[in-house]
């Protein structure tokens, strides 16, 4: 293709100035041609890169010319998929390519870079090796039952299981941190009308994202804003005030507010410090499974001091208007998400990774329980095998084709 397109053969690993020609030999554009022969390329296959001047008409003409010469448009994620299939990247590294492109902060970009370099994969492989080592020991004990020594009573098994559980703790913490850095925290601001929800949203967003007035019920619909707090992605959702609706529009706004709560990670319940109405009724109407942080707002009017409120550690007194106490609230939000703004040991992770880690740990726990209760080494060995299989899903050593299709279809075109 390069010979026909430029009239001369490409030179491997050399940025070559070339004139790109149409079927009649007329120049379409002039730019750079780079050729990476297999297997030393991103995909492990022959790769030809054409760099033109970037105008949409010129690019379309070049694209149509290459298609006429036998090329086709890449599917989303196809280059990374080919790199994975040709063992240039494992699955966690391939996903890190998309995470690096989509990173919304410097911390997320660095974490994705560490995953791309293999930090996450190495941590998973180290844990798999521990599982394999213990599994071999247990299976050896099963294969030689005539030995006088009861290998299954050996303290070595307990020590190795303890080490494996500790490794699971570390991997889970790092992966959860990476997931939070990638996906962020979905936070719903709820409360009665005029409690200060929109004011707090504007304070956290750093601009006037929502309309603020003294008229109760200003917010009728669900407002969404995406912000970063020291690198933590935060999905803010401002909702209609929770009260008995006065009309059909407000009733729909309250319904949408409750629907937004069902999909949240945490609820900020805004409480007007100057409102004598009790909050018990509000609390009873919130989803029981979600953490709730009570935010006592308008201390600029009540004259009270900012800071923590209550023994639960989930209450804060603030003024959304002046900003008093908001910094302490932000720190609590980061703690709620398990987020640390720094840490060179962090890597990017996804929900499917956490699910695989959880399933692997559940298998180890089940095997350990069987060993303690029945001395069933066969069951422990089988649970260790299943744990190893679950962890291998992270790097793609054991992954269904359907899962691969879903993963790479979420990538951008060209990667």
Helices and strands as residue ranges (DSSP letters): H 2-6, E 16-21, E 27-36, E 47-51, H 56-68, H 78-85, H 91-102, H 106-116, H 119-143, G 151-153, H 155-183, E 185-191, H 197-205, E 223-229, E 232-238, H 248-262, E 266-272, H 280-284, E 291-297, H 299-302, E 307-308, E 315-317, H 326-336, H 351-374, H 377-395, H 401-409
